Amino acid sequence: MELSYWEYKTWLSNVDFTIIGSGIVGLNCALQLKEKYPAAKVLVLEKGMLPQGASTKNAGFACFGSISEVLSDLRTHTKEDVADLVKKRWEGIQLSRKLLGDESIGFQQNGGHELFLKSSLNLFESCLGGMEAINKLLKPIFGEAPFIKKDNVFSFGNVENQYITHKFEGQLDTGKLMDALLQKVLKKGVHILNSVEVKHFEDVGNSVSVATDFFSFETKKLLVATNGFAAKLLKKETILPARAQVLVTKPIKNLKIKGTFHLDEGYYYFRNIDNRILLGGGRNLDFKAEETTAFGQTELIQNKLEQLLQKVILPHQEVEIDQRWSGIMGVGKQKTPIVERVSNNVMCGVRLGGMGVALGSLIGKELASLID
């Protein structure tokens, strides 16, 4: 694409900081950089029309890990690592709430409830057995024990008569969150170019040479915030893309369900939104197929989501599906996010492990702090 003198001069010359990715991490990073360096020229490059990946495609859970998910994490992480990760998620949500305000992001704290299928009695019993120890581990973070037992007040089908509820879990409106972030960033004078994909970059000593699908330019510092798409760009095997499939129903009359809900160690999740049920997950049915950066749905997972909707969430009730979509997360064998210097002038903040809503603002702040 040919650039005019004006285009190059205004957007692509004398760039101090370039951020790849306009999701929660990227925009929070941009805000932090403008706070620290008000006169700096900050450019954000986004390959989608809207933030790609998961920032505008997630379920809007302000969550910190269900009881079974935390217990599962303890099998591959130390107690200290698990507690630190939950603390980061908690602090990240508080940072977003303080920065943008609860009303502007549609935040509600209705609790997060883990359901256990009748066929998963062993999992239910192990979670009940582990609840005291987990509450002891996490109490210093929340100020009180986060997990309690609650009765099945929403009449879900084929599940145990009790949930294990995280009292502090909340939900928010993903669209409102991202719109509020975008407006805040633009008011700070940050430049955002959409539909521009970075193909490769090279740290050339005093700057970074960046090549996109339309143009090339130089920037003093480059910050990568593309999460699920980062593996190819950074050539890091420790980051894997993970597609999350989601659907939402048409409005349901007299919908009583309220809160966020988890099933099967967090691999399935649903919530209420605008008198609808939003439901997602199922990548555990075929991990390899969902290890992709391609958006889309599969019959296997969509059928399972519909089955859960009909037999567990709203049994004996006719519901129609309104929309289906997918988002791309960044995961790995370890859930700890990667916030590090790649080279002298290149940094990254990636691998949010499906917790981008909770972690994004904090990781954006940590990414910006790598600039000295």
C-alpha positions as CSV (number, residue, x, y, z in Angstrom):
1,M,0.0,0.0,0.0
2,E,1.3,3.4,-0.9
3,L,1.5,5.9,1.9
4,S,1.3,9.6,1.4
5,Y,3.7,12.0,3.0
6,W,0.9,13.1,5.5
7,E,0.1,9.5,6.5
8,Y,3.7,8.5,7.1
9,K,4.4,11.8,9.0
10,T,1.4,11.7,11.2
11,W,1.2,8.0,12.1
12,L,4.5,6.3,11.3
13,S,7.4,8.6,11.9
14,N,9.2,9.2,15.2
15,V,7.2,6.5,17.0
16,D,8.4,5.9,20.6
17,F,6.3,2.9,21.5
18,T,4.5,0.5,19.2
19,I,2.1,-2.0,20.8
20,I,0.9,-5.0,18.8
21,G,-2.7,-5.9,19.8
22,S,-5.5,-3.6,20.9
23,G,-7.0,-6.0,23.4
24,I,-7.2,-5.5,27.2
25,V,-3.5,-6.0,27.7
26,G,-2.5,-3.7,24.7
27,L,-4.7,-0.8,25.6
28,N,-3.9,-0.9,29.3
29,C,-0.2,-0.9,28.3
30,A,-0.8,2.1,26.1
31,L,-2.5,4.0,29.0
32,Q,0.3,3.2,31.4
33,L,2.9,4.4,28.8
34,K,1.1,7.7,28.3
35,E,0.8,8.1,32.0
36,K,4.6,7.6,32.4
37,Y,5.6,9.4,29.2
38,P,2.9,12.0,28.3
39,A,4.8,13.4,25.4
40,A,5.6,10.0,23.8
41,K,4.1,8.9,20.5
42,V,2.3,5.6,21.2
43,L,1.0,3.6,18.3
44,V,-1.2,0.5,18.6
45,L,-1.5,-1.9,15.6
46,E,-4.5,-4.2,15.5
47,K,-5.0,-6.9,12.8
48,G,-8.8,-7.0,13.2
49,M,-11.5,-4.4,12.6
50,L,-12.1,-4.8,16.3
51,P,-9.7,-6.3,18.9
52,Q,-9.1,-9.8,17.6
53,G,-8.3,-12.8,19.9
54,A,-10.5,-12.9,22.9
55,S,-10.9,-9.4,24.3
56,T,-14.2,-8.7,22.5
57,K,-15.2,-12.4,22.2
58,N,-15.0,-13.7,25.8
59,A,-17.8,-14.6,28.1
60,G,-17.3,-11.5,30.4
61,F,-16.4,-13.5,33.5
62,A,-14.6,-11.6,36.3
63,C,-13.4,-14.9,37.7
64,F,-10.4,-16.1,39.7
65,G,-10.6,-19.9,39.3
66,S,-13.4,-22.3,40.3
67,I,-12.8,-24.7,43.2
68,S,-12.0,-27.7,40.8
69,E,-9.8,-25.5,38.6
70,V,-7.7,-24.3,41.6
71,L,-7.4,-27.9,42.9
72,S,-6.4,-29.0,39.3
73,D,-3.8,-26.2,39.2
74,L,-2.2,-27.4,42.4
75,R,-1.3,-30.7,40.6
76,T,1.0,-28.8,38.3
77,H,1.9,-25.6,40.2
78,T,3.2,-24.9,43.7
79,K,0.8,-23.5,46.4
80,E,2.7,-20.2,46.2
81,D,2.3,-20.0,42.4
82,V,-1.4,-20.8,42.6
83,A,-2.0,-18.2,45.3
84,D,0.0,-15.6,43.3
85,L,-2.0,-16.3,40.2
86,V,-5.3,-15.9,41.9
87,K,-4.0,-12.7,43.6
88,K,-3.0,-11.3,40.1
89,R,-6.5,-12.1,38.8
90,W,-8.1,-10.4,41.8
91,E,-5.9,-7.3,41.5
92,G,-6.4,-7.1,37.8
93,I,-10.2,-6.9,38.2
94,Q,-9.9,-4.3,40.9
95,L,-7.6,-2.3,38.6
96,S,-10.2,-2.4,35.7
97,R,-13.0,-1.4,38.0
98,K,-11.0,1.5,39.5
99,L,-9.8,2.7,36.0
100,L,-13.2,2.5,34.2
101,G,-15.9,2.4,36.9
102,D,-18.4,-0.5,37.5
103,E,-21.2,1.2,35.5
104,S,-19.2,1.8,32.4
105,I,-18.1,-1.9,32.2
106,G,-21.5,-3.4,33.4
107,F,-19.8,-5.0,36.5
108,Q,-22.0,-7.0,38.8
109,Q,-20.8,-9.2,41.7
110,N,-23.4,-12.0,41.7
111,G,-21.0,-14.8,42.7
112,G,-19.6,-17.6,40.7
113,H,-21.0,-21.1,41.1
114,E,-19.5,-24.4,40.2
115,L,-22.0,-27.1,39.3
116,F,-21.2,-30.8,39.5
117,L,-23.0,-33.3,37.2
118,K,-24.5,-36.4,38.8
119,S,-22.0,-38.4,36.8
120,S,-19.1,-36.5,38.4
121,L,-19.7,-37.5,42.1
122,N,-16.0,-38.1,42.7
123,L,-15.1,-34.6,41.5
124,F,-17.7,-33.1,43.7
125,E,-16.6,-35.0,46.8
126,S,-12.9,-34.2,46.2
127,C,-13.8,-30.5,45.8
128,L,-15.8,-30.6,49.1
129,G,-12.9,-32.3,50.7
130,G,-10.4,-29.8,49.5
131,M,-12.5,-26.7,50.2
132,E,-11.2,-26.0,53.7
133,A,-7.5,-26.1,52.5
134,I,-8.2,-23.9,49.5
135,N,-10.1,-21.3,51.6
136,K,-7.2,-21.2,54.0
137,L,-4.8,-20.7,51.0
138,L,-6.9,-17.9,49.4
139,K,-8.3,-16.1,52.5
140,P,-5.4,-13.6,52.7
141,I,-6.2,-12.5,49.1
142,F,-9.9,-11.9,49.5
143,G,-10.0,-11.0,53.3
144,E,-12.3,-14.0,54.0
145,A,-12.8,-17.5,52.8
146,P,-14.0,-17.2,49.2
147,F,-15.7,-20.6,48.7
148,I,-19.0,-21.7,50.3
149,K,-21.7,-24.3,49.6
150,K,-25.0,-23.2,48.2
151,D,-28.2,-25.1,47.3
152,N,-29.3,-25.7,43.7
153,V,-31.7,-22.7,43.8
154,F,-31.8,-22.3,40.0
155,S,-33.2,-25.8,39.4
156,F,-30.5,-27.0,37.0
157,G,-30.9,-30.6,35.8
158,N,-28.7,-33.6,36.3
159,V,-26.5,-31.9,38.9
160,E,-25.7,-32.4,42.6
161,N,-28.0,-30.6,44.9
162,Q,-25.3,-28.1,46.0
163,Y,-23.0,-25.8,44.2
164,I,-19.6,-24.6,45.5
165,T,-19.8,-20.8,45.2
166,H,-17.0,-18.2,44.9
167,K,-18.6,-15.3,46.7
168,F,-16.4,-12.6,45.1
169,E,-16.7,-13.6,41.4
170,G,-18.4,-11.2,39.2
171,Q,-19.5,-10.6,35.6
172,L,-19.2,-7.7,33.2
173,D,-20.2,-6.5,29.7
174,T,-17.2,-7.2,27.4
175,G,-18.4,-4.8,24.8
176,K,-18.7,-1.9,27.3
177,L,-15.4,-2.7,28.8
178,M,-13.5,-2.5,25.5
179,D,-15.4,0.5,24.3
180,A,-14.6,2.4,27.6
181,L,-10.9,1.4,27.3
182,L,-10.8,2.5,23.6
183,Q,-12.3,5.9,24.4
184,K,-9.9,6.4,27.3
185,V,-6.9,5.5,25.1
186,L,-8.0,7.7,22.3
187,K,-8.5,10.7,24.6
188,K,-4.8,10.2,25.7
189,G,-3.7,10.8,22.1
190,V,-2.7,7.2,21.4
191,H,-2.9,6.3,17.7
192,I,-4.7,3.1,16.8
193,L,-4.5,1.5,13.3
194,N,-6.9,-1.3,12.7
195,S,-6.8,-4.1,10.0
196,V,-3.0,-4.0,10.1
197,E,-1.2,-7.3,10.7
198,V,2.5,-7.3,11.8
199,K,4.3,-10.0,9.7
200,H,7.7,-9.8,11.4
201,F,10.1,-7.5,13.3
202,E,13.8,-7.1,13.9
203,D,15.6,-5.4,16.8
204,V,18.3,-3.4,14.9
205,G,20.1,-1.9,17.9
206,N,18.7,1.6,18.6
207,S,15.2,0.8,17.3
208,V,13.0,-2.0,16.0
209,S,12.2,-2.5,12.3
210,V,8.5,-3.5,11.8
211,A,7.0,-5.0,8.7
212,T,3.2,-5.2,8.3
213,D,1.0,-6.5,5.5
214,F,0.7,-2.9,4.2
215,F,3.9,-0.9,5.2
216,S,7.2,-1.0,7.1
217,F,8.4,1.5,9.7
218,E,10.7,1.9,12.7
219,T,9.8,2.3,16.4
220,K,12.1,2.9,19.4
221,K,10.4,0.1,21.4
222,L,8.0,-2.7,20.5
223,L,5.6,-4.4,22.9
224,V,3.8,-7.6,21.9
225,A,0.3,-8.1,23.4
226,T,-1.2,-10.6,21.0
227,N,-1.7,-13.4,23.5
228,G,-3.1,-16.4,21.5
229,F,-1.4,-15.2,18.3
230,A,1.9,-14.5,19.9
231,A,3.5,-18.0,19.3
232,K,4.1,-17.4,15.6
233,L,5.3,-13.8,16.0
234,L,7.6,-14.5,18.9
235,K,8.5,-18.1,17.9
236,K,7.8,-19.3,21.4
237,E,6.8,-22.9,22.0
238,T,5.6,-22.0,25.5
239,I,2.5,-20.3,24.1
240,L,-0.3,-22.2,22.4
241,P,-3.4,-20.8,20.8
242,A,-6.6,-22.2,22.3
243,R,-10.0,-21.6,20.5
244,A,-13.0,-21.0,22.8
245,Q,-16.4,-21.6,21.2
246,V,-19.4,-19.6,22.5
247,L,-23.1,-19.3,21.9
248,V,-25.9,-17.1,23.2
249,T,-29.6,-17.7,23.2
250,K,-32.4,-15.5,22.1
251,P,-34.1,-13.6,25.0
252,I,-35.8,-16.0,27.5
253,K,-39.0,-14.9,29.2
254,N,-38.8,-14.7,33.0
255,L,-35.2,-15.9,33.2
256,K,-34.3,-16.4,36.9
257,I,-30.7,-17.5,36.5
258,K,-28.3,-14.9,37.8
259,G,-24.5,-15.2,38.2
260,T,-21.6,-17.0,36.5
261,F,-21.4,-20.8,36.4
262,H,-18.6,-23.3,35.9
263,L,-18.6,-27.0,35.0
264,D,-15.9,-29.6,34.6
265,E,-12.8,-27.8,36.0
266,G,-13.7,-24.6,34.1
267,Y,-13.9,-26.2,30.7
268,Y,-17.6,-25.2,30.4
269,Y,-19.0,-21.9,31.6
270,F,-22.3,-20.0,31.3
271,R,-24.0,-16.8,32.6
272,N,-27.0,-14.6,32.3
273,I,-26.8,-11.5,30.1
274,D,-29.7,-9.4,28.8
275,N,-32.3,-12.1,29.7
276,R,-30.2,-14.6,27.7
277,I,-27.9,-17.5,28.5
278,L,-24.3,-17.2,27.2
279,L,-22.6,-20.6,27.2
280,G,-19.1,-21.6,26.1
281,G,-16.3,-24.1,26.4
282,G,-15.7,-27.7,25.3
283,R,-12.2,-27.5,24.0
284,N,-11.4,-30.5,26.2
285,L,-13.4,-32.6,23.8
286,D,-10.6,-32.2,21.2
287,F,-7.6,-30.2,22.5
288,K,-5.6,-30.7,19.3
289,A,-8.4,-29.4,17.0
290,E,-8.9,-26.4,19.2
291,E,-5.2,-25.6,19.3
292,T,-5.7,-23.2,16.4
293,T,-5.7,-19.5,15.5
294,A,-8.6,-20.0,13.1
295,F,-12.0,-18.7,14.2
296,G,-15.0,-21.0,13.7
297,Q,-17.2,-23.7,15.3
298,T,-17.1,-27.5,15.2
299,E,-20.1,-29.7,15.3
300,L,-18.7,-31.8,18.1
301,I,-18.5,-28.9,20.5
302,Q,-21.6,-27.0,19.4
303,N,-23.6,-30.2,19.9
304,K,-22.2,-30.6,23.4
305,L,-23.0,-27.0,24.3
306,E,-26.6,-27.4,23.1
307,Q,-26.9,-30.6,25.1
308,L,-25.8,-28.8,28.3
309,L,-28.2,-26.0,27.5
310,Q,-31.2,-28.5,27.1
311,K,-30.4,-31.0,29.8
312,V,-28.6,-29.1,32.5
313,I,-29.1,-25.3,32.3
314,L,-32.7,-25.0,31.1
315,P,-34.2,-28.5,31.3
316,H,-37.7,-29.0,29.9
317,Q,-37.6,-25.5,28.3
318,E,-37.5,-24.6,24.6
319,V,-34.7,-22.2,23.8
320,E,-33.4,-20.8,20.6
321,I,-29.8,-20.1,19.7
322,D,-29.3,-16.5,18.5
323,Q,-25.5,-16.3,17.8
324,R,-22.4,-18.4,17.8
325,W,-18.8,-17.2,17.7
326,S,-15.3,-18.1,18.9
327,G,-12.2,-16.4,20.5
328,I,-8.6,-17.3,20.5
329,M,-6.9,-17.5,23.9
330,G,-3.2,-18.0,24.8
331,V,-2.4,-21.0,27.0
332,G,0.5,-23.2,28.0
333,K,1.6,-26.0,30.3
334,Q,2.0,-23.3,33.0
335,K,-0.7,-20.8,33.7
336,T,1.6,-18.0,34.8
337,P,1.6,-15.2,32.2
338,I,4.8,-14.4,30.3
339,V,5.8,-10.8,30.9
340,E,9.4,-10.4,29.8
341,R,12.0,-8.7,27.6
342,V,12.4,-10.5,24.3
343,S,15.4,-8.4,23.3
344,N,16.8,-5.0,24.2
345,N,13.9,-3.1,22.5
346,V,11.2,-5.7,22.4
347,M,8.9,-6.9,25.3
348,C,5.9,-9.1,25.5
349,G,2.9,-9.7,27.8
350,V,1.2,-12.9,26.7
351,R,-0.2,-16.3,27.8
352,L,-3.1,-15.2,30.0
353,G,-4.5,-18.8,30.2
354,G,-8.1,-18.0,29.5
355,M,-8.2,-15.3,32.2
356,G,-7.7,-12.2,30.1
357,V,-10.7,-10.3,31.6
358,A,-9.2,-10.7,35.1
359,L,-5.5,-10.5,34.2
360,G,-5.5,-8.1,31.3
361,S,-5.2,-4.7,33.0
362,L,-2.5,-5.9,35.4
363,I,-0.5,-7.6,32.7
364,G,-0.7,-4.4,30.6
365,K,0.6,-2.4,33.5
366,E,3.5,-4.9,34.1
367,L,4.3,-4.9,30.4
368,A,4.6,-1.1,30.3
369,S,6.8,-1.3,33.5
370,L,9.5,-3.2,31.5
371,I,10.3,0.1,29.7
372,D,13.1,1.8,31.7
